[in-house]
Amino acid sequence: MRFKHCLMSFLYLIYNVGANLEGPFLFFGPKSLEKYRRPALKFLDQDDLMKIYSEQAAIVVFNNQDSVPLSGAYFPRLSKMLETQTVLVLPQDFLDVHPDYISNETQMLTLQGPWSERDAQMTGTFARLQDIYGDGRVLGILGNSVSQSQSGDYEVDWARVKRQANNDSTTSTTSTNAPTTQEEEKSGRGGQKQALYNATGPPGKGALVQSSGPPELRFSNGTVIVLDAPVGEPTVKPTRLYTILVVRFAHGDSRDKITVEFSFKQAAGWWSAVGAEVKFGNLETSGLNLKAPAPPDAPAAVLGRSYHCSQPLVYSAEDATLTLPDIQMQIFMDNTEAFADAFDCIGFTTVPIWSGLMVTFILLIGLGISLSMIMDIKTMDRFENNRSKQLTITVSE
């Protein structure tokens, strides 16, 4: 009965929350999920998700691709299998940390075709992994990667409950630790005057990016999209070659999200920005690839130091540009509470400084030559008077 109640809650949430590679999610498998249970509508933060992933020997993520709301009748085999498994329902819209960022033993399975085949795919894959890694050591995650229609009868109740939970959380936070106006502007909550993206990530993989204004995506046809509504918390995705900062933004009134993935690499004790990929809606499709400025204009700094530039940072492609004004960033951080000392893009010497030094050097050379010529002038050391012989000067022609 407990499983049926959890499954029905999950299916109701799926039905009422349109998502595109977002939640709500159904976690099932190991008994360790019991200690992560939360009250209704309470999310799991990054640290809890990372702990859940790190405790598992293997993880399998099932992406259901269909606009039809899920129903328990579609997955009879899964329902029967989960009666012996621990079930955890997460109502959040997306996972702050994706499993494959933490665990190398992560499999992605896209569910397509008839419902019976999807049911067989999930149960068969999960059972096979349990045979390999052992019972209670495999984590299954079920989500939906296609936006679904909302139920008009359920929408009001869902919005009221969610708004009440958010208001209670806001009231509690305000009464215990009310932020000042300066802190609100710094974190971007004071009308998005500043854009601050803070992603903790694994140790040594944290990222901190701050801009004086929201990013602007400009297309060659004149269309401009201002990314001033971030969704959720930024995340860090370490890969073999790059470390990727993932930031999601709301796209107007659409349910689809715009995801921006900033890529950075590390080499010879330095880190540098490589590019950015902008994805619209479905994260499994390739997005718009934009390149960072070429060296020496590319953002770069010694490990443990940040990069700052008062000039706009422009990621560019043939048909679009992504601009971030007055930016400061630091990657590969252990602690993302504050920036370290910055390498500035202006540098210690500018073109006017070099011009002034060159003119001064030329004047000094002229002064040295002049002094040398003056010192080589020879004057007379004998003079005539009325008591000595007349001086005779021989001049040879």
GIZIDA-V620007 format. One record per residue. OMEGA is omega as a letter, one per 30 degrees, with the letter a starting at -180 (none if undefined). D_FIRST is the distance of its C-alpha to the first C-alpha in Angstrom with 1 decimal. Layout:
# GIZIDA-V620007
OMEGA;D_FIRST
OMEGA;D_FIRST
This chain:
# GIZIDA-V620007
l;0.0
l;3.8
a;5.4
l;5.0
l;6.1
a;8.6
l;9.7
l;10.4
l;12.2
a;14.1
l;15.1
l;16.3
l;18.3
a;19.7
a;20.8
a;22.5
l;24.1
a;26.8
l;27.5
a;29.9
l;28.8
a;26.8
g;23.3
a;20.7
l;19.5
l;16.4
l;17.2
l;15.6
a;16.9
l;18.6
l;17.3
l;20.0
a;17.9
a;16.3
l;19.7
l;20.0
a;17.1
l;18.8
a;18.4
l;17.7
l;20.6
a;22.1
l;23.5
a;24.2
a;28.0
a;30.2
a;30.4
l;26.6
l;26.3
l;29.4
l;28.0
a;24.8
a;27.0
a;29.5
a;27.1
l;26.2
l;28.3
a;27.5
l;25.8
a;25.0
l;24.8
l;23.7
l;25.5
a;24.5
l;27.7
l;27.2
l;27.7
l;25.1
a;21.8
l;18.9
l;16.3
l;13.2
a;15.5
a;18.1
l;16.3
l;14.7
l;16.0
l;14.7
l;11.1
a;11.6
a;13.5
l;11.3
l;8.7
a;11.6
l;12.7
a;12.7
l;12.0
a;14.3
l;15.0
a;18.7
a;20.0
a;23.6
l;25.9
a;27.1
l;27.2
l;30.2
l;30.7
a;30.1
a;29.0
l;32.2
a;34.2
a;33.0
l;32.0
a;34.5
a;31.8
l;30.1
l;29.6
a;29.2
l;28.0
a;28.6
l;26.4
l;28.6
l;29.3
a;27.1
l;23.3
l;23.1
l;25.5
l;23.6
l;20.4
l;22.7
a;24.4
a;21.5
a;20.0
l;23.6
a;24.8
l;22.0
l;22.4
l;26.2
l;26.1
l;24.1
a;26.7
a;29.4
l;28.2
l;25.8
l;22.2
a;20.8
a;23.9
l;22.9
l;21.4
l;20.1
l;20.6
l;19.8
a;21.8
a;24.1
l;27.8
a;28.9
a;29.0
l;26.9
a;27.7
l;26.3
a;24.9
a;27.4
a;25.1
a;22.7
a;25.5
a;27.0
l;23.8
a;23.1
a;26.8
a;26.9
a;24.0
l;25.3
l;28.8
l;28.0
l;26.4
l;29.4
l;31.8
l;30.3
a;30.6
l;34.1
l;35.2
a;34.1
a;35.8
a;39.0
a;39.4
a;39.1
a;40.8
a;42.4
l;44.1
a;47.7
l;49.2
l;50.6
l;47.2
l;45.6
a;48.4
a;48.1
l;44.4
l;44.9
a;43.0
l;46.3
l;46.7
l;46.3
l;49.9
l;49.0
a;46.4
a;44.9
a;42.4
l;41.2
a;39.0
l;38.5
l;37.4
l;37.9
a;40.9
a;44.1
l;42.5
a;42.2
l;43.8
a;45.3
l;47.0
l;48.7
a;50.6
l;52.7
a;51.1
l;48.2
l;48.6
l;50.3
a;49.8
l;52.9
a;53.5
l;56.9
l;56.7
l;56.6
l;52.9
l;51.7
l;48.1
a;47.8
a;44.7
a;44.3
l;40.6
a;38.7
l;34.9
a;33.0
l;34.6
l;37.0
l;36.1
l;38.2
l;38.0
l;40.2
a;41.6
a;44.2
a;47.0
l;45.9
a;43.8
l;42.2
a;41.4
l;38.8
a;38.9
a;37.1
l;38.6
a;37.7
l;39.8
l;40.9
a;38.6
l;37.1
l;33.5
l;35.0
l;36.0
a;39.2
l;38.8
l;41.9
l;42.1
a;45.1
l;46.4
l;48.4
a;50.0
a;51.6
l;54.9
l;57.8
l;56.5
l;56.0
a;53.1
l;53.6
a;51.9
a;51.7
l;50.2
l;47.3
a;45.1
a;43.8
l;40.8
l;39.8
a;36.3
a;35.0
a;35.4
l;35.7
l;39.0
a;42.2
a;43.5
a;46.9
l;48.6
a;51.0
l;53.3
l;54.4
a;58.1
l;60.2
g;61.6
a;63.2
a;61.5
l;57.9
a;55.9
l;56.3
l;56.8
l;57.0
a;53.7
l;53.0
l;54.8
l;53.8
l;55.5
l;56.8
l;58.7
l;59.9
a;60.5
l;57.7
a;55.7
l;55.6
a;53.4
l;55.0
a;54.6
a;56.8
a;55.2
l;53.4
l;53.7
a;51.3
l;53.1
a;52.2
l;54.9
a;56.1
l;53.6
a;52.8
l;50.4
a;49.7
l;47.5
a;46.6
l;46.0
a;44.5
a;44.4
a;44.1
a;45.1
l;48.6
l;51.0
l;53.6
a;57.3
l;57.7
a;59.8
a;61.2
l;62.0
l;65.4
a;66.5
l;69.4
l;72.2
l;72.3
l;74.8
l;77.0
l;77.1
l;78.1
l;80.8
l;82.2
l;82.4
l;84.2
l;86.7
l;87.3
l;87.9
l;90.4
l;92.3
l;92.4
l;93.9
l;96.6
l;97.4
l;97.8
l;100.1
l;102.2
l;102.6
l;103.6
l;106.3
a;107.6
l;108.0
l;110.0
l;112.8
a;116.1
l;118.6
l;122.3
l;123.1
a;127.0
l;128.8
l;132.5
a;134.7
a;138.5
a;139.1
l;137.6
l;138.4
l;137.1
l;133.8
a;134.1
a;131.0
a;131.2
l;129.1
l;128.7
none;128.2
